[in-house]
Amino acid sequence: MAIQSYLVYAKPGERDQVTTQLRGLPFAEVSPAEHHDVVILVTETHGKADAELLESQLSGITGIDGFALVAGYSDELIAAEEN
């Protein structure tokens, strides 16, 4: 399992539309900013392939100007560090 947090930057005036589309993603929590065109997205994926698919989906959403991974947790990375 991997948990990742993103800042999603919406194009000016597109925050609500982007928020609606992000809420359609599975295993995602969405929190739009009140006064800026930014949305916080927290996701839970299962493996690298799911994470890559998620980022591909983000890239395809119209209204998104860009996004940045700001934090991540992965069971696999933790296990590798412990060994």
N, C-alpha and C positions, 0 to 999 in steps of 0.2 A: 504494500500500500504506500502511496505517495500523497502527501498533502502539500499543495502549492498555493501561494498567494500572489496575485497579480494586481498591479495598478493598470486599469484599462482607460486610456485617454480617448474620449469621444470627440468627434469633430464638433465645432461650436453649434449649439442648439440640438445636438443629436443624443444627448445623454439618456433621455427617457426611452427613445427607440432602441438604443444599444442595451439598456437595462432590460427591456422586455425580451430581446433576443438572447441575452446571457441567461436569463431565468429559464429558458428552454433547454439549456445544457444539462445533461444528467450529472448528478453528484456535485452540484455547484451551489454556493451561497453567494448572493449578490447584494452589495450595499452601495447605492449611489450616494455621492456627495450631495449636500444640499445646495451649495452655492457655486459649484465648479463642474466642468464637464469631465469628471473623473468618476470611475466606478471601481470599487474594491471587489475582486473576485477571488473566492477561496474554493479550491477544487480538491476532490479526492479521486485519484486514478489508481489503476492496478497495473503497474509496469511501465516501462519506457515507451512502448508502442502506444498505450493509451494517452500518455502525456504528449507525445508527438501529434497524435490525432487531435487532441484538444487544442494545441497551438495552431494547427492547421485550420481548425474550425474558427478560431479567433481571427486568424488572418483573413478569412472569407466573409466576415461580418461587415456589411457596409455601415458606415457611420463611425467605425473605429479608426482613429488616427494613428494609434500605436498602443503597445502594451509592454509591460516590464514585469518580469518575475522578480518579486522582492523577498520572498522567503520560501523555503522548501524543506520538507522532511520526507525521508524515505526509509522504510524498514531495511531495505537492502544495503543502503549506505551505512546505516548504524551497525548492522551486523558485520559488514566488511571492516569497519573501524575497530570493532571489538576483537577481531581475530588477528 
